[in-house]
Amino acid sequence: MEKDNKLSYDDALAKAEAIIRELEGASALSMEVYRKKASEARQYLAICREQIAKIETEMELEHED
């Protein structure tokens, strides 16, 4: 997955949660497949964290005014 910062928070979170559910329900994944899917989920979660940080910064700036 190429990191797509244009995803909304909700879409990125939904994609990460879907991957996590898939990993939790999988009974026989190779370590390589597991690693790739876990990495993809981390990328979606990074998008969520970036968007939260951006909102926090905006709120702090508004509060300073």
SVG drawing of the C-alpha trace seen along z (x, -y; Angstrom):
<svg xmlns="http://www.w3.org/2000/svg" viewBox="-15 -36 23 58">
<polyline fill="none" stroke="black" stroke-width="0.4" points="0.0,0.0 1.3,-3.4 0.6,-5.8 -2.4,-7.9 -2.7,-11.0 -5.9,-11.9 -7.9,-9.3 -10.2,-10.6 -9.5,-9.7 -12.6,-7.4 -11.6,-5.7 -8.0,-5.1 -9.2,-3.8 -11.8,-1.5 -9.1,0.0 -6.7,0.5 -9.5,2.2 -10.4,4.4 -6.8,5.6 -6.6,6.2 -9.8,8.2 -8.4,10.2 -5.2,10.9 -7.0,11.9 -9.3,14.3 -6.6,15.9 -5.6,19.3 -2.7,19.9 -0.9,17.0 2.8,17.1 5.0,14.8 5.7,12.7 1.9,12.1 1.3,11.3 4.2,8.8 3.0,7.1 -0.6,6.8 0.6,5.5 2.8,3.0 -0.2,1.8 -2.3,1.4 0.5,-0.6 0.5,-3.0 -3.2,-3.5 -2.9,-4.2 -0.1,-6.7 -2.5,-8.6 -4.9,-8.7 -2.2,-10.0 -1.1,-12.7 -4.7,-13.9 -5.2,-14.0 -1.9,-15.9 -3.0,-18.4 -6.3,-19.0 -4.6,-19.4 -2.3,-22.0 -5.2,-23.9 -7.1,-23.8 -4.0,-25.1 -3.6,-27.9 -7.3,-28.9 -7.0,-28.8 -4.0,-31.2 -6.0,-33.8"/>
</svg>
